[in-house]
Amino acid sequence: MKNLNESTKIELWTATALIIFVFIFSAIQAVNIHSTFPQPIPYEPNFWVNMLFRHIISATCYFLLALFVKPELQKKDTNPSNAIFFVYTLIQVCAFTNLIDHYLLILLSVKMIANYFSRELQNKKNWLHSDITVLFAITIFLQACSLLLNNPIIIRASFFFILPIAIANYAILVFAVIPNLIDKKYRLLKFSGYSFLTTILSFGILVLLFSIFDSIENTDILGPLMGINPAIQLFIVPIFAWNVYKSRNRKNIEEITSLKTELGKSDATLNFLKSQINPHFLFNALNTLYGTALQENAERTGEGIQKLGDMMRFMLQENVEDKISLSRDVEYLNNYIALQKLRTSTSSDITIETQIDEQLNDFQITPMLLIPFVENAFKHGISLKYPSHIKITLQTHENKLFFDVHNSTHPKPDNDPEKLKSGIGLQNVKQRLALLYPNSHELIIRENAKEFFVHLTLQLTNNH
């Protein structure tokens, strides 16, 4: 008792006082009930020994709940001891055999409820023990109330025999069966099959328990119990267990989905930057600007440098945002196309046609989502040796974006390092679309020996 905190000491002294009070109250009741007998039972030594033993058992169970079960449920990051189940089994056996007073059964159930609400909420390793705690507390509370209220024998028998089986069935379903079935094919069929088997098994357990602990009244109630048991074990418990598992893991699934989304966005952005902002692209842009400067005065060169600066500023500042205005993303797209046109403007065999509507709306879009398609078109659709063409259209109607890229294709030499990277950018953007716009986009990609076509429809959101 020296190592206990003050609140625990007060609780234990209070519980001890209550148990002593119940002992005195039970003794007085016994004296009053049997006062008419020639030799009152309270004066028999066995009566007092039995009563004292019952209350000592009750006190022992309470102390176990307070000094062992409670600290186990309050562990922060380790598994509680499975000896908790032994304590609950001990209490249930004592309740079966009438070794715990009905009033003290209620006290024990209240203590278990208190243990449940004082458990460590952040430790997911105590979920099994916490569930058993609250369900078992409700069970013994109902058992005690049914005895105190002298309910019909079938109700008392249901609480004493069927509910403990239901708790065990629930624990097995939630913590063993459903986690192993949730990601498998025909899971509902397998789950139903398991529930049917456990119902059959529960019949045998029910007969065994009834034959061992039938200390209520020697009446023929096994038949009605057999009728009630299937409804509980086959329907109520499986449905309850399934909903608890889904509800409890919904938050975990949402957290995992969110983490996958963030990881996918980071990975996609990193891969995109690696594929776009690399020496190959920068040297092409700089060479284009240098060639333009030789051909004319610095006006076009300055324009090209300005566009490149805008693009770099966009990538460094706005590309890290989750959503940006569609007008800013289109501006970046136009700058990219303008730079590429500078590179290809000297070739009469290259046709670049764009029809990109000016965006005066307040739509939001994930940054750098459209550019991979355009970059892919210039990378694989332009050849300085063969006639080439690219057509890009972008329109919005209501809250939908319609984006099309149509370009010629040319086989690359085997020694071209870009040949091995073909398709990486598109796979990347597919991944981002799946993560960021699930069920709100349509991507169609068609390809033949000479042409490549992309159509994207995207559901947009407003900036509110």
Salt bridges, closest charged atoms under 4 A:
GLU6 OE2 - LYS9 NZ 3.95
GLU11 OE2 - LYS111 NZ 2.50
GLU72 OE1 - LYS75 NZ 2.90
GLU120 OE1 - LYS76 NZ 3.52
ASP131 OD1 - ARG248 NH2 2.90
GLU217 OE2 - ARG156 NH2 3.36
GLU262 OE2 - LYS265 NZ 3.61
GLU296 OE2 - ARG300 NE 3.27
ASP310 OD1 - ARG313 NH1 2.87
GLU318 OE2 - ARG328 NH2 2.62
ASP322 OD1 - LYS265 NZ 2.53
GLU331 OE1 - ARG328 NH1 2.61
GLU375 OE2 - LYS379 NZ 3.06
ASP404 OD1 - HIS455 ND1 2.64
ASP414 OD1 - LYS419 NZ 2.68
GLU418 OE1 - LYS379 NZ 3.38
GLU451 OE2 - HIS389 NE2 3.46
GLU451 OE2 - HIS406 NE2 3.14
